[in-house]
Amino acid sequence: MVASFIRCVLLFSLALHIFHVPALPYLPTSHHVPDPRSRDAGEDTAEGSTLQIRMDGAASAVMAADIPQTSQQSQDITSTDGRNETGVIPNLSITREQVNCSDLSTGRDNKCWEELQLTTWVQNWIVGNTCYENEPFASCFLRKVGYPELDCTGIKLATCTPPPIKDGMDPRVFYVAYNFYAVNQYFGSWYSAVGGAATLAGFNIDEIVQLINPPDDTNLILGSILIALTGIFAVAPGLGFNVGNMLDNIVAEGAKVANSLRQGLVFVENAIIGFPQIGRWLYPIGDSASQIIQMADLKARLGDLILTVQGNLNKTVSSVMADPTEFLAFASQGNFTASAPSLPDQQQYLLYGFNTYIISTALAGNNIYATIAKDTNVQALATNGSQERLNYDLSACIGYTSENVCDTWWYSGNYASTFGLDHFSHIDRGFSDVLTSLFQKFTTGQLLFDNAYACNQNGNYGNSVSVTVNAGGLNTQCLSQLKVLTWDMSCTDVSDTGCEFVEQEPQDFWLGNCGSQSYFSVMDDPVYCVPHSYLGPLIMQRHHKLDRG
């Protein structure tokens, strides 16, 4: 029964991802009357009142006092079987077919939002009801339908709890009220995951800096860091690749984490496609987002950066709860009707995007570039008999590791091509150990190489990280800041020292003299220096010896 229900929910979520939520119509604003709870009416505003949301789309830093304290947050507190919790119907012991959406005693199901035509019902409710002036939509609805004690106007897990089921109540009232709770819980789990990852992010910075040793003055862009730290946007593909494919190979248990992150992304993606203004806090733009932070200062600034991300999440949920169109952009998907979804409590995976941005920027700061050998599988080249025809040593590439690394290269299934790293200041440096360490703990080849190649192919190299939304979905561009250079396959003669890459002039020491083939004869042909990751056309000739160093 449990497996059947979960499969149904996953299939429904996948269908929503494929058939995106259409843009929602503009909702009429309900009539307003003065709020008797306001200070003008002689009563104090409750502590923790709704944050003031700027509607011009500009990003701003968030002070610590503006957001809930991390210590007050927790993961989704809804029990798995619904026992001992007000308003939670035990769902896991019944099948989807057994849920009667008009009878709350039969359980909850995501199908009920559509079956009960709740989007239309909410729109009609707005027209027929009057709210206090400046009263958030969630507060107005919950107050008028009999839940005045619930406060969902921000990330407030203590006051935004499951609504109790009341005798004879209209199921539509309950389902809409439950969606306020479920959407709030989802953002609460996101908020908690970001806060919980702060300490690990600091450790990661130390280890990455120690591994790559970038210059202290390497520049990082504030807006790019914030997008990367937000977490799930970091796994949005840069060129239309399936999100799951980019995560499933993280570790053995990666598939489970990938599903959770993929679903989390789908919820936000669908909502933003329906109403793009929702993303104004989640991927900040503007002058403040373009500020520079140097690598040496990153760890000291990390606490403030985490608070800013959490504050932006809180501003987002506050806006979603205040505006009926934004609320329906989430609720109308149906994903929040059966239960309150949450992001996985897996801090290391949530940080993969942040790590990728830091790693790629650190590599670039060290004069290290990515290289691509198109339509080339280096492991096949080394083992299918081609080695006998090569004047080039690929003997260390015997087979791919679990990280898809073979010697100093990484193979991309998305592009059917082989990527490597090339240190322009030390072309004989290999990166087998570095790539293995990075992919075991901090990032994936898809995030580091595929995302960088997509950024370069789209003409965006050198730009900061950005999130774009269109009919095709949500894209995170340039999470990896590496410049990708393509081996020029027309460079077939060692005498042509000006031919190495398609995109730019050769690096220093390219085809330099690395000595002779014999220590005993000055008559031997010279050995030509090539980068350690070289996979250009010269490997197929046998007239001249190449040295990878």
Secondary structure, DSSP 8 states (H G I E B T S, - for coil): -HHHHHHHHHHHHHHHHHS-----------EEE--TTSGGGT----TT------SS-------GGGS--GGG--S----SS-TT-TT----TTS-GGG--TT-GGG---THHHHHTTHHHHHHHHHHH-EEETT--HHHHHHHHTT-TT---SSS-TTTS------TT--HHHHHHHHHHHHHHHHHHHHHHHHHHTHHHHHHHHHHHHHHH---TT-EEEHHHHHHHHHSGGGGS-SSS--HHHHHTTSSTTHHHHHHHHHHHHHHHHHHHHH-GGGGGTTS--STGGG-EEEGGGHHHHHHHHHHHHHHHHHHHHHHHHH-HHHHHHHHTTSTTSSS-----S-HHHHTHHHHHHHHHHHHHHTTEEEEEETT--HHHHHHSSGGGG-SS--TT--S--TTSEETTEEEETTTTEEEEEEETT-TT---HHHHHHHHHHT--HIIIIIHHHHHHHTT-TT---EEEEETTEEEEE-SS---EEEB-TT---TT-TT-SBSSS---TTTT-EEEES-TT-TTS-EEEE--TT--SGGGG-SSSEEE--
